[in-house]
């Protein structure tokens, strides 16, 4: 019988063996658990001098996420390069027609690959895992394939659950970190992505988080979705949602609207991928 512990041990060993065969490696790093496991594994397999972490710093990255990524990289003893990227200038990205992630990854991973070559690294790896490959709509994976980016987690059969088990085995601080996709993922398909809208999403989520903290409502998952003419929707994980009564609901939506959204707002249970891009 395969236990969770034996599964994580076996997959971790396979991951280290795969990474060791790559030689020098640049990890496209977000600060989340997936890329953190790849980065930690690369350091274990190759040593810190043969590994570089690169994070794309653009308007679609929340400031809090950049700060968190810096802390994780520092904990792992990795050199972190903050690479300014301009995916938001790509017309395909701006159009947000349902394949936005393709244009994003093409720009970002292309820039990471160029940096890797300039620094003398032969390979670029992402935190893509097996569940990502199985997903019905992941246009960003096509860009990664076109750029010949390595996906070591998926290659050794690691699912999201296994990734978290490995993170726990290695004592990574992000082992339970919720998935936090880019700010553009909060903008409904068909609503153009602009720098102003990305900043608006960030302000709205900070306002919502501050309101809930002041009312002592712990939140694991929080999203503010821009729905175009339909207004906006605040999404919370189920335990947080259950603690928000009618009075608090009205106050929360008002506070989010005051952050600059305006229009009609709604409150709903958090659902990953509820706006596809």
Protein Blocks (a to p, Z undefined) as FASTA:
>chain_A
ZZfklmmmmmmmmmmmmmmmnopaddddehiaklmmmmmmmmmmnopklpccdddddfkl
cfklmmmmmmmmmmnopacdddddfklmpmklmnonopmmmmmmmmmmmmmmmmmmmnop
abdcdfbdfklmmpmblfklmmmmmnopacfklmnopafklmmmmmmmnopaklmgccdd
dfklmpcghiacdfklmmmmmmmmmmmmmmmmmnopacfbdcdddehjnopaddddfklm
mmmcfklmmmmmmmmmmnongpadddddddehkacZZ
